[in-house]
């Protein structure tokens, strides 16, 4: 069974539980590993000794929100700035 999640690491998060979070990419729900394992054993009543292997493969990495720089307007060259009043008038 292969599942995909978004892992977000933010050491500067306001709350401790948001410093390391794992979410479903579509629903944004936190995964319930017990439910996933129950599905894997067929959800039959009983006690199970299970082995769970976690293989992590980074598919894509995005910059943290705090490091994203909003686009800025570029200033016009001085010769264009000088002509703007002439075009408006």
N, C-alpha and C positions, 0 to 999 in steps of 0.2 A: 504494500500500500504506500503510495507516494502522496504526500500532502505538501502544499506550498504555503508558506507564511512570510510575513514581513517582520523582520527583527529590527527594532529601533533602539539604539543605545544613545542616551542623552545624559551624561554625567551632571549637567546643569539643570535638569528638570526640577520643577518646583516640588513635586512629590516623589518620594523614594520609589513607589511602585511604577512610576513612569520613566525611571532611569534605564530600565531594561524591560522592554515589552515585546511580546510576540503576538501578532494579530493575523487573522484571516484576511487575505488581500481583497476579498469581495465584500464580506460582511463586517469586517473590522472587529469581529468577536475574538476573544481570547480562546485558544484551543483547550478543549477538555481532553487531556490525554487519557484519563480513565475511560471515558466513553469510546475513544478511538480503539483502545486496547480491548474493550468489551466487544466491539464490533468484530475485531480480528479473531476472537475466540468463539464467535457465533452467538454471543449473548446468552449462553446456556447457564443455568444456575450452578453454583459450585464455587470452590476456591481453586485458584490457579497459581502456580509458581511460573512466572513468565520472564522471559529475557527480552529486553527491548533494546534494539540497536538504533542509534541516531546517527545518521550520516548527513553532514551539512555541506552543501555546495552553494557558494555565492553565485547567484545568477545575474545580479545587477546591483550596483551600489550608487546611491544618491547622496549628495552633500547634505549635511544637517541643515535644517531650516534656518538656524541662526547664522550660518555661513553664507546663505544666499544673499547676494547683493542686488538690490532693486535697480532696474535700469535707470540711468540718468540721462537727461537731455543734454545733447552736445551744444556748446555755444556756437553761434554762427561766426564765420570769419568777419573781421572788421569791415571789409569792403561790402559784404552783403548787408550787414547791419546799417551801414550808411545809406544804402539804397532803399531800405524798407520804407522810411517816411515818404520817399518820392513815389513809390508804388501805391501807397495808401492815399496820398493827396490827389 
